[in-house]
Amino acid sequence: MEFLCYHRDRPGSVALRHEVREEHWSYMDRYADELIARGPTLDDDDTPTGSVHVVDLPDPAAARAFAFDEPGYQAGVYRDVLLRRWRNLLGRTMWDFPGGGTDGNHYLVLGLGTGRPADLTVPADRDELIVYGPLLSDDGAAWLGTAVLLRAPDPKAARAVLTPERYDDVEVRRWTFGGRPS
């Protein structure tokens, strides 16, 4: 089962985030084979604002352990955690993205919704999509939104990947490929 885990930073937690960085990377190293995508969200001056992980785990209990045992969460870096079952409609990881992680601007687009599902098929222009898929309830039966990592010229273009009127809220954040520096 695939899950999206989005830890949003507490204001003023950058120093604490840096303190636990090595512990975070060591923790994520344990999940290297299960990770589909990972990386921080950033504000306009490249200050981290959160951390996104898309991971393939056996069940919702394993996903909750992944999210809440994470060293940054344990240390108090994050103000909240969004954890949702997710379906990988592209069938690839961020490392398979043909555009690579260094060219262009990258974004997290997170649309939260209820009711009739939207955006369940991959857009025709998939070349700029890094990962794409619906957010689901733990049992996979209810659609709760859509999460996308993509390359786009700006936040407005990134937001346009989702059907505007189908979401109660849409969050667009700058995002970058994550992981331990080489």
N, C-alpha and C positions, 0 to 999 in steps of 0.2 A: 504494500500500500504506500502510496506517495503522499507526502504532507508538505505544506508550506508553513514555515515557522518564521515569524517576523517579530523580532524583539525591537521595541522602540525605546531609545535612550531616555533616561531622566535628564532634565535640564541640569547642566553643570557637572555631568558625570564623565567628561572626557578624560580627566586625569586618572580616575579610577579605571576606566576602560583600558588605558595604556598600561596600568599596573598589572592587569590580569590578562594582557594580550597573549603572552606565551602560554599561559594555562589554557586559554581559549583555543589557541592553535593546536596544542597537544590533545585537547579534548576532541576537536574536530578531526584530527589525524586518525582517531579510533573509528571514525565514520567515513573514511576516504572512499571506500567502495560503494557506499550507500548514497553519497551526495550527488545530486543532479545539478544543483547550482548553489552558489554561496557568495556573499559579499556584503559590504556595508552600504547603507544609504548615506548620502552626504548633503550638507547644505551648500549654499553658494560659495563659501570660502573653504570647501573641502573638509569641514569638521564633520565627523561621523554623527549621524542622527539615529542610527538603528543598524540592525544586522538581519539579513535575509538568508535563510537556509531552506532549500528544497531537498527533501531526503526521502529515500525509500526504506521503510521500516515495516516490521511484521504486523503491527496493529496499533490502535490508538493509545494503548498504555505505553508502548515503547516510544511513541511520538511524544507523549507527555513527559516521560523520563528524559528524553533527548532535550526538550525545551527547558525544563525546569532544573535539571542537573548541570546545565551549562554554566561554566565558571563566572561569566559576566552576570548572569541572572542571580547566582548564589551570592555574588559580591554586592549586588544592588545597583548595577549599571543601568538596568532597564526599568522604565516606568510601567510598561505593560507588554504582554505577549499575545500575538494573534497566532493561533495554531489551528489549521484547518486541513482536512483531507483535501487532496489535490489530484488531478489526473493530467498526466504528461501527454498532451495531444500531439506534440512534435516528436516524441519518442527519442529524444536525445538529451545530452547533458550540455552545460555551458561550454565544456571543453570541446564539444563537437561543433559548436557554432562556427560556420565558415568565415564569419567576419572577424573572428579573434576578439580579444579583450582590450586591445589598445587603441583601435581606430574608432573615432567618433564619440558621441555622447550616449550613455546608457542610462536607462530608467527602469524603475519598478512602477508598474501601473497596477493598482489594486482597486477593483470595483466590487463593492459590497451591495448585494441586492437580496430581494425576496420575491416569491411568486414565480411567474413563468420564467424559466431559464433563458439566458441570452448568451450569445457569442460562444456557442458550443462547437462550432466548426472553426478551423484555423483560417484566418483571412487569406485571401488569394495572394497578397504580397507578403509572403512568409520569410523572404530573404533577410529581413531586419529583426526577426523574432529570435530571441535566444532560448527562452522557454515560454510556454503558453498553455493554460489550462484552467478548467473550472475549479472553484472552491466548493467543497461538498461537506455535508454533515458526516459525523464519524462513521455512520453505516453506509455512506455513499448514496443515499436515496434522495436527499434534498440538495438542491442547488443553492449556494449561499453567495455566489459571486464569481469573479474571474481574476486570476493573477497572471501578469505578463512581465517578463524581463525582455527588453528590446533596445535596439539602437535606433535613435531618432535625432533629428536636428535640434529639437527643443521640446520643452514639456508639453506645449499645445499639440504638437505632432504626435507625441507619445500618447497623450490622452485620447487622441482620435482613433486609436486601435479598438476602443470599446464603443458599443452602441450607447449614445449619450443618455437617452431617456429610460434606460432599463436598470439603472443603478440608483440606490438611495444615496450613496456616497462614493466618490472616486478620489483616491489619493495617488499623486504622482510625485515620486522622489527620484533625485539623481541617485544612481547606483553604479558600483564598479565591481568588476570581477574580484573576488576575494581569495583568500588563502595565504598560507605562509609565504613570505617573500623568498625568492630563490637566491 
